[in-house]
């Protein structure tokens, strides 16, 4: 089963096989940045990580090309991002 991999800058660390980087620098990344005005939503400043995530959850499904590409390119892959791994499984907002 695919899992989330926390990316690292540690010397010698390499991204595991079958892992796709999905951070903000890629097309998969969340465009909503904490403390900045939300793209496509003039006057809406992103308050915190949870707010950014909820905005992305509303935005991503509306982008049909992104959804289709994600299904095709990410199915069965591990996903690599910089978010810290949660201490509890239900806390994972990444």
C-alpha positions, -999 to 999 in steps of 0.1 A, spaced: 0 0 0 13 35 -8 26 56 20 36 92 27 74 98 28 87 129 46 113 145 24 147 154 40 177 175 33 200 152 54 233 144 38 230 111 20 192 109 21 176 97 -11 140 95 -20 128 59 -19 120 41 -51 84 44 -63 80 78 -46 68 110 -63 76 144 -48 43 163 -43 54 194 -26 46 231 -35 73 231 -62 53 205 -83 20 206 -100 6 185 -71 15 211 -45 -10 232 -25 -9 267 -40 -24 282 -8 5 297 14 0 305 51 0 343 57 -5 352 20 -36 361 0 -52 330 -15 -48 327 -53 -82 330 -70 -98 344 -38 -90 382 -35 -90 394 0 -88 359 16 -56 355 36 -46 320 45 -47 318 83 -29 285 91 -20 251 76 -55 237 83 -70 267 65 -47 261 35 -56 225 34 -93 232 35 -90 257 7 -71 232 -14 -97 206 -7 -122 230 -22 -100 239 -52 -85 206 -63 -117 187 -72 -128 216 -94 -96 212 -115 -106 182 -136 -73 180 -155 -54 179 -122 -77 152 -108 -73 130 -140 -35 135 -140 -33 126 -103 -53 94 -109 -30 84 -138 4 95 -125 1 89 -87 -18 57 -84 2 31 -64 31 55 -57 44 67 -24 40 105 -20 69 126 -8 64 160 9 80 182 36 52 180 61 61 164 94 45 130 100 17 132 125 18 116 159 -17 102 155 -30 87 122 -61 108 122 -41 141 125 -26 138 90 -36 169 70 -9 165 44 
